[in-house]
């Protein structure tokens, strides 16, 4: 391994790249896990802290808001303070705030510390990905990103199961405490193994003499912060019938449009949007948004179907996702190897086609499916996802100078997270609206004047009367029929949602025609 060169020469890290990859992936897994692990514990948190269910959802929203604000500015922070120093600060903040979240005795305290935790977590993903891009040679990046991808795709899958198990067997405080030893180990290993390449030092030196883009910083904080609140609270507030959502939408649109216009012409921008002139980078951002949309949306959909329609416990429903995570773990190393030998665009096409078809396949779900069938739904999806994350990350760096790796990582991680937020919001909204539509239609066709309905009602009334219903037999019969109608409406709503998700997934394919083939083995940007 060659010695570090001065300036922008053929710098190589002093330590084994795989040891560096293991170190940064540890913190990635911890952070991504935290976005989903708290979901199942919300009722316990609300009960323990004497808070309403609506109030307790701010435990999730506060984390997402601060996370979204820090994500896009992490490249600027890395350039100004040094990437390793910024990364270690984020790990320390995340670890310390995790401890304080677990020690919280009121909802206000917990929300405050979740804001700090989200801020720390927001800087981890982009920094880690940029570290991997610089640590591995271009033709080896696929394997480095494969390890990172395992954490990103696996963590949301096992988060609800792990959160349920910890809450059932211990208490909700431990979903935060488990981050502390991992964070301490991550800090120790980062200090020993991770180093900044020379161009980070050059960027830091330049940044000292550049003015801070306070306008851009304020606009993106307001824009992304309000966007996350809208996506998280929209369905609960009935979207644009709520003045709260209307006001936040106006603020969000004005702030984000102003941010785009400002940053495009700003000499020293917080987020260099002019880099989107690189065709591969701009297309990769859209592809990563779609991947995040389907990954997080489907992660919500399968457990929700199993719990609401089939009566599964939260833990058992979460377990249906876990084998899919194992499939991703098994396939990621293969994908990482292939990405240096096969055109990444062909792998992305295969991934989106497989993922899209798996969403259409899920339209066959019905109330009588067994656990194995539900598990296979997720496994089919996981095969497609495994062939997407690494190739998309590979082509996004193609043609970009290595000193801009921090900017690329910020953009691609922001788009994945935004895709996830949009996906979750979309799934919950469409399910709710389609269920209302189908239930109205089915109820309209189950009137007492309908002959088959009369026969069913008569038979069920007799059954309930004989089995102890007495005079309430007719009401029990109506109740049973209503429950059946609502369950069928829910099943039809899930089928509709799967169809739309499949269409969204396949709609990403034409974008691949706009990308240029990346050239493994040639240093990006040189």
C-alpha positions as CSV (number, residue, x, y, z in Angstrom):
1,X,0.0,0.0,0.0
2,X,1.5,3.3,-1.1
3,X,2.3,6.1,1.3
4,X,-0.1,9.1,1.4
5,X,0.8,11.6,-1.3
6,X,0.9,15.3,-1.0
7,X,-2.1,17.3,-2.3
8,X,-4.4,15.3,-4.6
9,X,-2.1,12.4,-5.5
10,X,-2.8,8.7,-5.2
11,X,-3.6,8.9,-1.5
12,X,-4.4,5.6,0.2
13,X,-5.6,5.0,3.8
14,X,-3.0,3.7,6.3
15,X,-5.4,1.1,7.6
16,X,-7.2,-1.8,6.0
17,X,-10.2,-0.5,4.0
18,X,-12.4,-3.3,5.3
19,X,-11.6,-2.3,8.9
20,X,-12.6,1.2,8.1
21,X,-15.8,0.0,6.4
22,X,-16.8,-2.1,9.4
23,X,-16.2,0.8,11.7
24,X,-18.4,3.3,9.9
25,X,-21.1,0.7,9.0
26,X,-21.6,0.1,12.7
27,X,-22.7,3.7,13.3
28,X,-24.9,3.6,10.1
29,X,-26.8,0.6,11.4
30,X,-27.3,2.2,14.8
31,X,-28.7,5.4,13.2
32,X,-31.0,3.8,10.6
33,X,-32.3,1.3,13.2
34,X,-33.3,4.2,15.4
35,X,-35.6,5.7,12.7
36,X,-37.8,2.6,13.0
37,X,-37.2,1.0,16.4
38,X,-39.2,3.6,18.3
39,X,-42.4,3.1,16.3
40,X,-43.6,0.0,18.1
41,X,-42.8,1.4,21.5
42,X,-44.9,4.6,21.1
43,X,-47.9,3.3,23.1
44,X,-45.6,2.3,25.9
45,X,-43.8,5.6,25.8
46,X,-47.1,7.5,25.8
47,X,-48.4,5.4,28.8
48,X,-45.2,5.7,30.8
49,X,-44.9,9.5,30.4
50,X,-48.7,10.2,30.8
51,X,-49.0,11.6,27.2
52,X,-51.7,11.2,24.6
53,X,-51.1,9.0,21.5
54,X,-51.1,12.1,19.3
55,X,-48.6,13.9,21.5
56,X,-46.3,10.9,21.6
57,X,-45.9,10.9,17.8
58,X,-43.7,14.0,18.1
59,X,-41.1,11.5,19.4
60,X,-40.8,10.3,15.8
61,X,-41.5,13.6,14.1
62,X,-38.9,15.6,16.1
63,X,-36.2,13.1,15.1
64,X,-37.1,13.1,11.4
65,X,-37.1,17.0,11.3
66,X,-33.7,17.5,12.8
67,X,-32.3,14.6,10.8
68,X,-33.5,16.0,7.5
69,X,-32.1,19.5,8.3
70,X,-28.6,18.2,9.1
71,X,-28.4,15.7,6.2
72,X,-27.9,18.2,3.3
73,X,-25.5,20.5,5.2
74,X,-23.2,17.7,6.4
75,X,-20.9,18.1,3.3
76,X,-20.5,21.8,4.2
77,X,-19.8,20.9,7.9
78,X,-17.3,18.3,6.8
79,X,-15.4,20.8,4.6
80,X,-15.4,23.5,7.3
81,X,-14.5,21.4,10.4
82,X,-12.8,18.3,8.8
83,X,-14.7,15.2,8.0
84,X,-13.4,12.9,10.7
85,X,-13.9,15.6,13.4
86,X,-17.4,16.3,12.2
87,X,-18.2,12.5,12.0
88,X,-16.9,11.8,15.5
89,X,-18.9,14.8,16.8
90,X,-22.1,13.3,15.3
91,X,-21.4,9.9,16.8
92,X,-20.7,11.5,20.2
93,X,-23.9,13.6,20.0
94,X,-26.0,10.6,18.9
95,X,-24.6,8.4,21.6
96,X,-25.0,11.0,24.4
97,X,-28.5,12.0,23.3
98,X,-29.5,8.3,23.2
99,X,-28.5,7.9,26.8
100,X,-30.4,11.1,27.7
101,X,-33.5,9.8,25.8
102,X,-33.5,6.7,27.8
103,X,-33.2,8.7,31.1
104,X,-36.1,11.1,30.1
105,X,-38.9,11.4,32.7
106,X,-41.3,13.6,30.6
107,X,-42.4,13.8,27.0
108,X,-40.9,17.3,26.7
109,X,-37.5,16.0,27.7
110,X,-37.7,13.0,25.4
111,X,-38.7,15.2,22.4
112,X,-35.8,17.6,23.1
113,X,-33.2,14.8,23.3
114,X,-34.7,13.2,20.2
115,X,-34.1,16.5,18.3
116,X,-30.4,16.3,19.4
117,X,-30.3,12.6,18.5
118,X,-31.7,13.3,15.0
119,X,-29.1,16.1,14.5
120,X,-26.3,13.7,15.4
121,X,-27.7,10.9,13.2
122,X,-28.2,13.2,10.2
123,X,-24.5,13.8,9.8
124,X,-23.6,10.1,10.0
125,X,-24.8,8.7,6.7
126,X,-23.3,11.2,4.3
127,X,-20.0,11.2,6.2
128,X,-19.8,7.5,6.3
129,X,-20.6,7.1,2.6
130,X,-18.0,9.8,1.6
131,X,-15.4,8.0,3.8
132,X,-16.1,4.7,2.0
133,X,-15.9,6.4,-1.4
134,X,-12.4,7.8,-0.5
135,X,-11.2,4.7,1.3
136,X,-11.8,2.2,-1.5
137,X,-10.4,2.4,-5.1
138,X,-13.1,3.1,-7.7
139,X,-13.2,-0.6,-8.9
140,X,-13.6,-1.8,-5.2
141,X,-16.2,0.7,-4.1
142,X,-19.0,-1.8,-4.9
143,X,-18.0,-4.1,-2.1
144,X,-17.6,-1.1,0.3
145,X,-21.0,0.2,-0.5
146,X,-22.4,-3.4,-0.2
147,X,-21.4,-3.4,3.5
148,X,-22.9,0.0,4.0
149,X,-26.1,-1.0,2.0
150,X,-26.6,-4.1,4.2
151,X,-27.0,-1.7,7.2
152,X,-29.3,0.7,5.4
153,X,-31.6,-2.0,4.1
154,X,-31.5,-4.4,7.0
155,X,-32.0,-1.9,9.8
156,X,-35.6,-0.8,8.9
157,X,-36.5,-4.5,8.5
158,X,-35.4,-5.6,11.9
159,X,-36.2,-2.4,13.7
160,X,-39.9,-3.0,14.5
161,X,-39.1,-6.6,15.6
162,X,-36.2,-5.7,17.8
163,X,-38.2,-2.7,19.2
164,X,-41.1,-5.0,20.0
165,X,-38.9,-7.6,21.7
166,X,-37.0,-5.1,23.8
167,X,-40.3,-3.3,24.9
168,X,-42.0,-6.6,25.7
169,X,-39.1,-8.1,27.7
170,X,-37.6,-5.0,29.3
171,X,-39.0,-1.5,28.8
172,X,-38.9,1.3,26.2
173,X,-35.9,3.0,27.8
174,X,-33.7,0.2,26.5
175,X,-34.4,0.9,22.8
176,X,-32.2,4.0,23.4
177,X,-29.7,2.5,25.9
178,X,-28.6,-0.1,23.4
179,X,-27.1,2.6,21.3
180,X,-24.6,3.7,24.0
181,X,-22.1,0.8,23.9
182,X,-22.2,0.7,20.1
183,X,-21.6,4.4,20.0
184,X,-18.6,4.2,22.4
185,X,-17.0,1.4,20.4
186,X,-17.6,3.3,17.2
187,X,-15.9,6.4,18.6
188,X,-12.8,4.4,19.7
189,X,-12.5,2.6,16.4
190,X,-13.0,5.8,14.4
191,X,-10.3,7.6,16.3
192,X,-7.9,4.7,15.6
193,X,-8.7,3.7,12.0
194,X,-10.4,6.6,10.1
195,X,-8.4,9.5,8.6
196,X,-9.1,12.4,6.3
197,X,-7.5,12.4,2.8
198,X,-5.4,15.4,1.8
199,X,-8.1,17.1,-0.2
200,X,-10.3,17.3,3.0
201,X,-7.6,19.4,4.6
202,X,-7.4,21.6,1.5
203,X,-11.2,22.1,1.6
204,X,-11.0,22.9,5.3
205,X,-8.3,25.5,4.6
206,X,-10.4,27.1,1.9
207,X,-13.5,27.1,4.0
208,X,-11.8,29.2,6.7
209,X,-11.6,32.1,4.2
210,X,-15.1,31.7,2.8
211,X,-18.2,33.5,4.2
212,X,-20.9,31.3,5.8
213,X,-24.0,31.0,3.6
214,X,-26.4,31.9,6.4
215,X,-29.3,32.5,4.0
216,X,-29.0,29.1,2.4
217,X,-28.7,27.5,5.8
218,X,-31.8,29.2,7.1
219,X,-33.9,28.4,4.0
220,X,-33.0,24.7,3.9
221,X,-33.6,24.3,7.6
222,X,-37.1,25.9,7.3
223,X,-37.9,24.1,4.1
224,X,-37.0,20.6,5.0
225,X,-38.1,21.0,8.6
226,X,-41.6,22.0,7.6
227,X,-41.7,19.3,4.8
228,X,-41.0,16.5,7.4
229,X,-43.8,17.8,9.7
230,X,-46.2,17.9,6.7
231,X,-45.4,14.4,5.6
232,X,-45.5,13.0,9.2
233,X,-48.7,14.8,10.3
234,X,-50.5,15.2,7.0
235,X,-52.8,12.1,7.1
236,X,-53.5,12.5,10.8
237,X,-54.5,16.2,10.2
238,X,-56.5,15.3,7.1
239,X,-54.0,17.1,4.8
240,X,-55.1,20.4,3.3
241,X,-58.4,20.6,5.2
242,X,-56.2,21.5,8.1
243,X,-55.0,25.2,8.5
244,X,-51.9,23.9,10.2
245,X,-50.9,21.8,7.1
246,X,-51.9,24.7,4.7
247,X,-49.7,27.2,6.5
248,X,-46.7,24.8,6.7
249,X,-47.1,23.9,3.0
250,X,-46.9,27.5,2.0
251,X,-43.8,28.1,4.2
252,X,-42.2,24.9,2.9
253,X,-42.7,25.7,-0.8
254,X,-41.5,29.3,-0.5
255,X,-38.5,28.2,1.5
256,X,-37.4,25.3,-0.8
257,X,-38.0,27.3,-4.0
258,X,-36.0,30.2,-2.6
259,X,-33.3,27.8,-1.5
260,X,-32.9,26.3,-5.0
261,X,-32.7,29.8,-6.6
262,X,-30.4,31.1,-4.0
263,X,-27.9,28.2,-3.9
264,X,-27.8,28.0,-7.7
265,X,-26.3,31.5,-7.8
266,X,-24.4,31.6,-4.5
267,X,-20.6,31.5,-4.8
268,X,-20.1,29.5,-1.6
269,X,-23.3,27.4,-1.2
270,X,-24.2,25.2,1.7
271,X,-25.3,22.5,-0.9
272,X,-23.8,22.8,-4.3
273,X,-26.8,22.2,-6.6
274,X,-24.8,23.1,-9.7
275,X,-23.3,19.6,-9.3
276,X,-26.6,18.2,-10.6
277,X,-25.3,19.2,-14.1
278,X,-23.6,15.8,-13.8
279,X,-26.2,13.7,-15.5
280,X,-25.4,10.5,-13.6
281,X,-25.6,12.3,-10.3
282,X,-29.0,13.9,-11.0
283,X,-30.5,10.7,-12.3
284,X,-29.0,8.7,-9.3
285,X,-30.7,11.1,-6.9
286,X,-34.1,10.4,-8.5
287,X,-33.5,6.6,-8.5
288,X,-32.4,6.7,-4.8
289,X,-35.6,8.6,-4.0
290,X,-37.7,5.9,-5.7
291,X,-35.8,3.2,-3.8
292,X,-36.3,4.9,-0.5
293,X,-40.0,5.4,-1.3
294,X,-40.6,1.7,-2.0
295,X,-38.3,0.4,0.7
296,X,-39.8,2.4,3.6
297,X,-43.4,2.3,2.2
298,X,-43.4,-1.5,1.9
299,X,-41.7,-1.8,5.3
300,X,-44.8,-0.1,6.8
301,X,-47.3,-1.9,4.6
302,X,-46.7,-5.7,5.2
303,X,-46.7,-5.5,9.0
304,X,-49.7,-3.2,9.0
305,X,-51.6,-5.7,6.8
306,X,-50.7,-8.6,9.1
307,X,-51.7,-6.7,12.2
308,X,-54.9,-5.0,11.1
309,X,-56.4,-7.6,8.7
310,X,-55.0,-10.8,10.1
311,X,-54.6,-10.0,13.8
312,X,-50.8,-10.7,14.1
313,X,-48.9,-9.2,17.1
314,X,-46.5,-6.4,16.3
315,X,-43.5,-8.8,17.0
316,X,-44.8,-11.6,14.8
317,X,-45.7,-9.1,12.0
318,X,-42.1,-7.7,12.2
319,X,-40.7,-11.2,12.0
320,X,-42.3,-11.6,8.6
321,X,-39.8,-8.9,7.4
322,X,-36.7,-10.4,9.0
323,X,-36.0,-13.1,6.4
324,X,-36.0,-10.4,3.7
325,X,-33.2,-8.7,5.6
326,X,-31.2,-11.9,5.6
327,X,-31.7,-12.2,1.8
328,X,-30.3,-8.7,1.4
329,X,-27.3,-9.6,3.6
330,X,-26.6,-12.7,1.4
331,X,-26.9,-10.9,-1.9
332,X,-25.1,-7.7,-1.1
333,X,-21.6,-9.2,-1.3
334,X,-22.5,-10.8,-4.7
335,X,-23.8,-7.4,-6.0
336,X,-20.7,-5.6,-4.7
337,X,-18.5,-8.1,-6.7
338,X,-20.6,-7.9,-9.8
339,X,-20.8,-4.1,-9.9
340,X,-17.1,-3.9,-10.8
341,X,-17.6,-6.4,-13.7
342,X,-21.1,-5.8,-15.0
343,X,-22.7,-2.5,-16.3
344,X,-24.3,-1.0,-13.2
345,X,-27.2,0.2,-15.3
346,X,-28.2,-3.3,-16.2
347,X,-28.1,-4.3,-12.5
348,X,-30.3,-1.3,-11.6
349,X,-32.8,-2.3,-14.4
350,X,-32.9,-5.9,-13.0
351,X,-33.5,-4.5,-9.5
352,X,-36.3,-2.2,-10.4
353,X,-38.0,-4.8,-12.6
354,X,-37.8,-7.4,-9.8
355,X,-39.0,-4.9,-7.2
356,X,-41.9,-3.7,-9.4
357,X,-43.1,-7.2,-10.2
358,X,-42.9,-8.2,-6.5
359,X,-45.2,-5.3,-5.7
360,X,-47.7,-6.5,-8.4
361,X,-47.4,-10.0,-7.0
362,X,-48.4,-8.7,-3.6
363,X,-51.8,-7.7,-5.1
364,X,-52.7,-11.4,-4.5
365,X,-52.8,-10.9,-0.7
366,X,-56.0,-11.9,1.0
367,X,-57.1,-12.5,4.7
368,X,-56.2,-16.2,4.5
369,X,-52.5,-16.0,3.6
370,X,-50.2,-17.9,5.9
371,X,-47.0,-16.6,7.5
372,X,-44.8,-18.2,4.9
373,X,-46.6,-16.4,2.0
374,X,-46.2,-13.0,3.8
375,X,-42.5,-13.8,4.4
376,X,-42.0,-14.6,0.7
377,X,-43.6,-11.3,-0.4
378,X,-40.8,-9.5,1.5
379,X,-38.1,-11.9,0.2
380,X,-39.1,-11.2,-3.4
381,X,-38.9,-7.4,-2.7
382,X,-35.5,-7.9,-1.0
383,X,-34.0,-9.5,-4.1
384,X,-34.8,-6.4,-6.1
385,X,-33.6,-4.0,-3.4
386,X,-30.3,-5.8,-3.1
387,X,-29.6,-5.1,-6.8
388,X,-30.3,-1.4,-6.4
389,X,-28.5,0.3,-3.5
390,X,-24.9,-0.5,-4.5
391,X,-25.2,0.1,-8.3
392,X,-27.0,3.4,-7.8
393,X,-24.3,4.6,-5.3
394,X,-21.7,3.5,-7.8
395,X,-22.9,5.5,-10.8
396,X,-23.6,8.6,-8.7
397,X,-19.9,9.1,-8.1
398,X,-19.0,8.6,-11.8
399,X,-17.4,11.7,-13.3
400,X,-17.4,13.6,-10.1
401,X,-14.1,14.9,-8.7
402,X,-13.0,13.1,-5.5
403,X,-12.9,16.4,-3.5
404,X,-16.7,16.6,-4.1
405,X,-17.5,13.2,-2.6
406,X,-18.9,14.9,0.5
407,X,-21.4,16.8,-1.6
408,X,-22.5,13.6,-3.5
409,X,-23.0,11.7,-0.2
410,X,-25.1,14.5,1.3
411,X,-27.4,14.6,-1.8
412,X,-27.9,10.9,-2.2
413,X,-28.5,10.3,1.5
414,X,-31.0,13.2,1.6
415,X,-32.9,11.8,-1.4
416,X,-33.1,8.3,0.2
417,X,-34.5,9.7,3.5
418,X,-36.9,12.0,1.7
419,X,-38.1,9.1,-0.5
420,X,-38.7,7.1,2.7
421,X,-40.7,9.9,4.3
422,X,-42.8,10.4,1.2
423,X,-43.2,6.6,0.8
424,X,-44.5,6.1,4.4
425,X,-46.8,9.1,4.1
426,X,-48.1,8.0,0.7
427,X,-48.8,4.4,1.8
428,X,-50.8,5.5,5.0
429,X,-52.8,8.1,3.0
430,X,-53.6,5.9,0.0
431,X,-54.6,3.0,2.3
432,X,-56.9,5.2,4.3
433,X,-58.5,6.8,1.2
434,X,-59.0,3.6,-0.8
435,X,-60.4,1.8,2.3
436,X,-63.0,4.6,2.6
437,X,-63.9,4.3,-1.1
438,X,-64.2,0.5,-1.1
439,X,-66.1,0.4,2.2
440,X,-68.7,2.9,0.8
441,X,-69.1,0.8,-2.3
442,X,-69.4,-2.5,-0.5
443,X,-71.8,-1.1,2.1
444,X,-74.0,0.3,-0.7
445,X,-74.3,-3.2,-2.1
446,X,-75.1,-5.0,1.1
447,X,-78.6,-3.5,1.7
448,X,-81.3,-5.5,3.5
449,X,-83.2,-5.6,0.2
450,X,-80.5,-7.7,-1.4
451,X,-81.7,-11.4,-1.6
452,X,-78.2,-13.1,-0.8
453,X,-77.8,-10.5,2.0
454,X,-81.2,-11.5,3.5
455,X,-80.3,-15.2,3.4
456,X,-76.9,-14.5,5.1
457,X,-78.5,-12.3,7.7
458,X,-81.2,-14.8,8.5
459,X,-78.7,-17.7,8.8
460,X,-76.3,-15.7,11.0
461,X,-79.1,-14.4,13.2
462,X,-80.2,-18.0,13.8
463,X,-76.7,-19.0,14.6
464,X,-76.1,-16.2,17.1
465,X,-79.5,-16.7,18.7
466,X,-78.9,-20.4,19.3
467,X,-75.4,-19.8,20.7
468,X,-76.5,-17.5,23.5
469,X,-77.1,-14.3,21.6
470,X,-80.8,-14.2,22.6
471,X,-82.6,-11.1,21.3
472,X,-79.2,-9.6,20.4
473,X,-78.7,-12.2,17.6
474,X,-79.7,-9.8,14.8
475,X,-77.4,-7.1,16.0
476,X,-74.5,-9.6,16.3
477,X,-75.2,-10.7,12.7
478,X,-75.1,-7.1,11.5
479,X,-71.9,-6.5,13.4
480,X,-70.3,-9.6,11.9
481,X,-71.3,-8.7,8.4
482,X,-70.0,-5.1,8.9
483,X,-66.6,-6.5,10.2
484,X,-66.4,-8.7,7.1
485,X,-67.2,-5.8,4.8
486,X,-64.5,-3.6,6.4
487,X,-61.9,-6.4,6.2
488,X,-62.6,-6.8,2.5
489,X,-62.4,-3.1,1.9
490,X,-59.0,-3.1,3.7
491,X,-57.8,-6.0,1.5
492,X,-58.9,-4.1,-1.7
493,X,-57.1,-1.0,-0.4
494,X,-53.9,-2.9,0.1
495,X,-54.1,-4.3,-3.4
496,X,-54.6,-0.8,-4.9
497,X,-51.6,0.5,-3.0
498,X,-49.4,-2.4,-4.1
499,X,-50.4,-1.7,-7.7
500,X,-49.5,2.0,-7.5
501,X,-46.2,1.2,-5.8
502,X,-45.4,-1.2,-8.6
503,X,-46.1,1.4,-11.2
504,X,-44.0,4.0,-9.4
505,X,-41.1,1.5,-9.2
506,X,-41.2,0.6,-12.9
507,X,-41.5,4.2,-13.9
508,X,-37.9,4.7,-12.8
509,X,-36.6,2.4,-15.6
510,X,-36.6,5.0,-18.5
511,X,-34.4,7.3,-16.5
512,X,-31.5,4.8,-16.9
513,X,-31.4,5.8,-20.6
514,X,-30.2,9.2,-19.5
515,X,-27.2,7.9,-17.7
516,X,-23.7,7.2,-18.9
517,X,-21.9,3.9,-18.3
518,X,-19.5,4.2,-15.3
519,X,-16.0,3.0,-15.9
520,X,-14.7,0.8,-13.0
521,X,-11.0,1.1,-12.4
522,X,-10.7,4.7,-13.6
523,X,-10.5,7.2,-10.8
524,X,-13.7,9.2,-10.7
525,X,-13.3,12.7,-12.0
526,X,-9.7,12.1,-13.4
